[in-house]
Amino acid sequence: MLNWLNMLYKITWFNFSMIVKPLLVNHFRFLVLMFCLLLFHACRSKVNNYAPVYSEDSTKSNALIFGVSTQAFYELNTPFVNYLNERLDGVHIQIVASSYFSTYVDKLKNGYFDLAGANGIMALESIRNGYSILAAPVDEHTNAGAILVNKDSSINNFSDLEGKSIASAASPALGNLLNTIFLSKKGVNIYKKSKLTYLESFESVILNVYLGRCSAGLTTINGWHSLLKQRPEIASKVALKWVTPSVAGNPLLVHNSVNEKTVSQLKRLILTMHTNEQGKNALAKLGFIKYVPADSNTYQPFKDLLKEYRDLIADDK
């Protein structure tokens, strides 16, 4: 009897398992699927409803871009900018150097820089492009053109430049303008009687003379002394031969979009930085003694220089 009941139990349980177990498994699968669908819907709803909130980027609104024409000027101006950044309230200056002088000129014309250094010719042009003169430097050396020669070039007189290769940065580089006018008054027309090569920076001009690629180079006194501080060995092969009459130092420009409070801060700091040791050292790096007040009238003589230069170029065409 017990054996029969045991057999009946096994048969009944087997049938129950065959019928009910698949139902339970399918039901469980259904519940898991529903749970996943609900979870996916909830996540999707959160994604669809999420909207990122961006904080205001203060680095752009509070940063002033200080444009310099070459990497050498970047290094020379770094102590100057550091001095200002340590004392400015609510604004920060960032130096930007251009790979090519022509790129720097284009950016200046388009008002890309908030602050910039420029020669007198570029300053007058920049005033028409939305800039004002912030201050002018008093140079350690007179701001003048400098004509350099390779010591092996046998250039002793102005006439010796005829037929020689001469390196120069292109206009409106001050070294090109002042030296071209100066040499023309000495009877040397470098456009007709010399082999003129245009380079992108005053460093390139000096280095090409140093390496013997050019017999002479046209630059400025400040450019010459600035590079000598970094590369004193250049003096072993390059000599300063002639110096042109001096002109006003290269002014510091500020774009008219910079707010008045910041401009006032900059003027106060720049015009007084020669009164403390850190400021003096930063100015000395640039070859300056101090900055003094200046405006467009300070650079009006450059109009006559530019006219003289253009007349000279026109006569050669």
ABEGO torsion letter per residue (X at the ends): XAAAAAAAAAAAAAAAAAAAAAAAAAAAAAAAAAAAAAAAAAAAAAAAABBBBBBBBAAAAABBBBBBABAAAAAAAAAAAAAAAAABBGBBBBBBBBABAAAAAAAAAAGABABBBBBAAAAAAAAAAGBBBABBBBBABBBBBBBBBBAAAGBABAAAABGBBBBBBBOABAAAAAAAAAAAAAGBBAAAABBBBBBABAAAAAAAAAAGABABBBBBAAAAAAAAAABAAAAAABBBABBBBBBBBBBBBBBAABBAAAAAAAAAAAAAAAABAAAAAAAAAAGBABBBBBBAAAAAAAAAAAAAAAAAAAAAX
